[in-house]
């Protein structure tokens, strides 16, 4: 079985990238593969915005990511630079930048490209969406 790192470059809404990445990840797990990390980059960092409120008849992509990550024990990592540029701010980043609040979902961690490189070294395959 293979170990995957998944890179998500598309937003949770307005793009199919995150949903397709989620479906791929679910299928890989169901086939017995493991996930080293899911790395959210570029507009993909919007998946971590805790203030996103999809309509009740829409798929809550963030909720599906967080549940899957908890169930299968893999990290959801946001590129901190891309996140800060797009207004997705962790509690720590809010403190460091003198902001009064944060909006990064607690299941997501902020990291750098180093986490992506480390994940690539640990994984057999990188799949990017």
CORNORUR-V402099 format. One record per pair of residues at least 6 apart in sequence whose ideal C-beta (glycine too) atoms are under 8 Angstrom apart, sorted by the first residue. I is the first residue (numbers start at 0). J is the second residue. Records with the same first field share a line. If there is no record, write none. Layout:
I: J ; J
This chain:
0: 30 ; 31 ; 32 ; 33
1: 27 ; 32 ; 33 ; 122 ; 123 ; 124
2: 32 ; 33 ; 34 ; 35 ; 121 ; 122 ; 123 ; 124
3: 24 ; 27 ; 32 ; 33 ; 34 ; 35 ; 122 ; 123 ; 124 ; 125 ; 126
4: 34 ; 35 ; 36 ; 37 ; 38 ; 115 ; 118 ; 119 ; 121 ; 122 ; 124 ; 125 ; 126
5: 20 ; 23 ; 24 ; 34 ; 36 ; 37 ; 38 ; 126 ; 127 ; 128
6: 37 ; 38 ; 40 ; 43 ; 115 ; 125 ; 126 ; 127 ; 128
7: 16 ; 17 ; 20 ; 37 ; 38 ; 39 ; 40 ; 43 ; 46 ; 128
8: 16 ; 40 ; 41 ; 42 ; 43 ; 127 ; 128
9: 15 ; 16 ; 17 ; 20 ; 41 ; 42 ; 43 ; 128
10: 16 ; 17 ; 42 ; 43 ; 45 ; 46
11: 17 ; 18 ; 45 ; 46 ; 48 ; 51 ; 60 ; 61
12: 45 ; 51 ; 53 ; 60
14: 42
16: 43 ; 128
17: 43 ; 46 ; 60 ; 64 ; 128
18: 58 ; 60
19: 128
20: 37 ; 126 ; 128
21: 60 ; 63 ; 64 ; 67
23: 126 ; 128
24: 34 ; 37 ; 67
25: 67
27: 34
28: 34 ; 67 ; 71
33: 71 ; 73
34: 71 ; 73
35: 73 ; 118 ; 121 ; 122
36: 73 ; 74 ; 76 ; 114 ; 115 ; 118 ; 122
37: 64 ; 68 ; 73 ; 74 ; 75 ; 76
38: 76 ; 78 ; 110 ; 114 ; 115 ; 118
39: 46 ; 47 ; 75 ; 76 ; 77 ; 78 ; 81 ; 82 ; 107
40: 78 ; 81 ; 115
41: 78 ; 81
42: 81 ; 85
43: 81 ; 128
44: 77 ; 78 ; 81 ; 82 ; 85 ; 87
45: 51 ; 85 ; 87
46: 60 ; 61 ; 64 ; 75 ; 77 ; 107
47: 61 ; 75 ; 77 ; 82 ; 87 ; 103 ; 104 ; 107
48: 61 ; 86 ; 87 ; 102 ; 103 ; 104
49: 102 ; 103 ; 104 ; 105
50: 102
51: 61
53: 59 ; 60
61: 104
64: 75 ; 106
65: 75 ; 104 ; 106
68: 74 ; 75 ; 106
69: 106
74: 108
75: 106 ; 107 ; 108
76: 107 ; 108 ; 109 ; 110 ; 114 ; 115 ; 118
77: 87 ; 103 ; 107 ; 108 ; 109 ; 110
78: 110 ; 111 ; 112 ; 115
79: 89 ; 92 ; 109 ; 110 ; 111
80: 111
82: 88 ; 89 ; 92 ; 103 ; 109
83: 92 ; 96
86: 102
87: 102 ; 103
88: 96 ; 98 ; 100 ; 101 ; 102 ; 103
89: 101 ; 103 ; 107 ; 108 ; 109
90: 101 ; 103
91: 109
92: 98 ; 101 ; 103 ; 109
93: 99 ; 100 ; 101
103: 109
118: 125
119: 125
